Amino acid sequence: MAALSGAPAAYKLRNPSGESLFQFCAYRGHAKCVAALRRRAALGFHEAGRDEVVLRLLERGADASVWSRAFVINLPVHAACAGRRIGKEAFARLVSATGDPDITPKHGYTALMEAAMVCFVPAVEVLLAAGADISLRHPEKDMTAAEFAGENGHTALAERLR
């Protein structure tokens, strides 16, 4: 941690795919995050669990509003929904740090839509509590989060989102 604490710009590092360190951690999960942080001599992360990695990054000033330059241009909150690897508390902090639960990348999927597609119920709960709009529709597919959940076989979640 000492190395990153003294070099805030390190949080903006990107891998060859264009993912920021924060997006990498939010999507990829614990083991790969710890390996990436160790390579950057981020002392203190070797004992951290996957949620703690995200929480520590936020505490140390990682910017949750930095867009990925990877194939899918998104924010850490979208990556966390797709990855389904962080817990409710860490996800809630991430949503809060993002500022807007309905922020939508170019691909048109809100975090709520992404969470609904993969039945990431804790994320759906956090996003709804943060004020996510269940009526938003994907600009090309003309579908809501409820419709994405239903299309992917998550009937109970689809009903909850209607």
C-alpha positions as CSV (number, residue, x, y, z in Angstrom):
1,M,0.0,0.0,0.0
2,A,2.8,2.3,0.7
3,A,3.9,2.4,-2.9
4,L,0.4,3.3,-4.1
5,S,-0.3,5.7,-1.2
6,G,2.7,7.7,-2.3
7,A,1.8,7.6,-6.0
8,P,-1.9,8.3,-6.6
9,A,-1.4,8.2,-10.3
10,A,-0.8,4.5,-10.0
11,Y,-4.5,4.0,-9.6
12,K,-4.9,5.2,-13.2
13,L,-2.6,2.5,-14.6
14,R,-4.2,0.4,-17.4
15,N,-3.4,-3.1,-18.5
16,P,-2.8,-3.9,-22.2
17,S,-6.6,-4.3,-22.7
18,G,-7.3,-0.8,-21.5
19,E,-8.8,-1.7,-18.1
20,S,-7.9,0.5,-15.2
21,L,-6.6,-1.2,-12.1
22,F,-9.9,-0.4,-10.4
23,Q,-12.0,-2.0,-13.2
24,F,-9.6,-5.0,-13.2
25,C,-10.3,-5.5,-9.5
26,A,-14.0,-4.9,-9.8
27,Y,-14.5,-7.4,-12.6
28,R,-11.7,-10.0,-12.2
29,G,-12.0,-10.8,-8.6
30,H,-9.7,-11.4,-5.7
31,A,-6.8,-13.6,-6.9
32,K,-6.0,-11.6,-10.1
33,C,-6.4,-8.3,-8.3
34,V,-4.0,-9.3,-5.6
35,A,-1.5,-10.5,-8.2
36,A,-1.8,-7.2,-10.1
37,L,-1.4,-5.1,-6.9
38,R,1.6,-7.2,-5.8
39,R,3.3,-6.5,-9.2
40,R,3.0,-2.8,-8.4
41,A,4.4,-3.3,-4.9
42,A,1.1,-2.4,-3.3
43,L,1.9,-3.5,0.2
44,G,-1.0,-4.5,2.4
45,F,-3.1,-6.1,-0.3
46,H,-1.7,-9.6,0.1
47,E,-4.1,-10.3,2.9
48,A,-7.1,-8.5,1.4
49,G,-10.2,-10.3,0.3
50,R,-12.0,-9.3,-3.0
51,D,-14.4,-6.9,-1.3
52,E,-11.6,-5.4,0.7
53,V,-9.5,-4.8,-2.4
54,V,-12.3,-2.6,-3.9
55,L,-12.9,-0.9,-0.5
56,R,-9.2,-0.1,-0.1
57,L,-8.9,1.2,-3.6
58,L,-11.8,3.6,-2.9
59,E,-10.4,4.6,0.4
60,R,-7.1,5.4,-1.2
61,G,-8.6,7.7,-3.8
62,A,-9.3,5.4,-6.8
63,D,-11.7,7.2,-9.2
64,A,-14.9,5.2,-9.8
65,S,-15.8,7.5,-12.7
66,V,-12.8,6.7,-14.9
67,W,-14.0,5.0,-18.1
68,S,-12.3,1.9,-19.4
69,R,-10.5,2.0,-22.7
70,A,-10.9,-1.8,-23.1
71,F,-13.1,-3.4,-25.7
72,V,-16.2,-2.7,-23.6
73,I,-15.9,0.9,-22.6
74,N,-17.5,1.1,-19.1
75,L,-17.0,2.1,-15.5
76,P,-16.0,-0.1,-12.6
77,V,-19.7,-0.3,-11.5
78,H,-20.6,-2.0,-14.8
79,A,-17.6,-4.3,-14.6
80,A,-18.6,-5.3,-11.1
81,C,-22.1,-6.2,-12.2
82,A,-20.8,-8.3,-15.1
83,G,-18.1,-10.0,-12.9
84,R,-20.5,-10.7,-9.9
85,R,-17.5,-11.1,-7.7
86,I,-17.9,-8.4,-5.0
87,G,-20.3,-8.3,-2.1
88,K,-23.1,-6.0,-1.3
89,E,-21.2,-3.6,0.9
90,A,-18.3,-3.1,-1.5
91,F,-20.8,-2.7,-4.4
92,A,-22.8,-0.1,-2.5
93,R,-19.6,1.9,-1.9
94,L,-18.7,1.6,-5.6
95,V,-22.2,2.8,-6.6
96,S,-21.9,5.7,-4.2
97,A,-18.5,6.6,-5.5
98,T,-19.8,6.5,-9.1
99,G,-22.4,9.1,-8.2
100,D,-25.1,8.1,-10.7
101,P,-26.7,4.6,-10.6
102,D,-28.1,5.1,-14.1
103,I,-24.9,6.2,-15.9
104,T,-24.8,4.4,-19.2
105,P,-21.8,3.5,-21.3
106,K,-21.9,3.6,-25.1
107,H,-23.1,0.0,-25.3
108,G,-26.4,1.2,-23.7
109,Y,-26.6,-1.2,-20.7
110,T,-27.1,0.5,-17.3
111,A,-25.6,-1.2,-14.3
112,L,-29.1,-2.4,-13.4
113,M,-29.5,-4.0,-16.8
114,E,-26.2,-5.8,-16.4
115,A,-26.9,-6.9,-12.9
116,A,-30.4,-8.2,-14.0
117,M,-29.0,-10.1,-16.9
118,V,-26.7,-12.1,-14.6
119,C,-29.1,-12.2,-11.7
120,F,-26.7,-10.4,-9.4
121,V,-29.4,-9.7,-6.8
122,P,-27.3,-7.9,-4.2
123,A,-26.3,-5.4,-6.9
124,V,-29.9,-5.0,-8.0
125,E,-30.9,-4.2,-4.4
126,V,-28.1,-1.6,-4.0
127,L,-28.9,0.0,-7.4
128,L,-32.6,0.2,-6.6
129,A,-31.8,1.7,-3.1
130,A,-29.6,4.3,-4.9
131,G,-32.4,5.3,-7.1
132,A,-31.8,3.4,-10.3
133,D,-34.6,3.9,-12.8
134,I,-36.3,0.6,-13.7
135,S,-38.1,2.1,-16.6
136,L,-34.9,2.9,-18.6
137,R,-34.7,1.0,-21.9
138,H,-31.7,-0.1,-23.8
139,P,-31.4,2.3,-26.8
140,E,-31.1,-0.4,-29.5
141,K,-32.7,-3.4,-27.9
142,D,-35.6,-1.4,-26.5
143,M,-35.6,-3.6,-23.3
144,T,-35.7,-2.7,-19.6
145,A,-33.7,-4.4,-16.8
146,A,-36.8,-6.6,-16.0
147,E,-37.0,-7.7,-19.6
148,F,-33.3,-8.6,-19.7
149,A,-33.7,-10.6,-16.5
150,G,-36.7,-12.5,-18.0
151,E,-34.9,-13.1,-21.3
152,N,-32.1,-14.7,-19.3
153,G,-34.4,-17.0,-17.3
154,H,-34.4,-15.0,-14.1
155,T,-38.1,-14.9,-13.7
156,A,-38.4,-14.0,-10.0
157,L,-36.0,-11.1,-10.5
158,A,-37.8,-10.0,-13.6
159,E,-41.1,-9.8,-11.6
160,R,-39.4,-7.9,-8.9
161,L,-38.2,-5.3,-11.4
162,R,-41.6,-4.7,-13.0
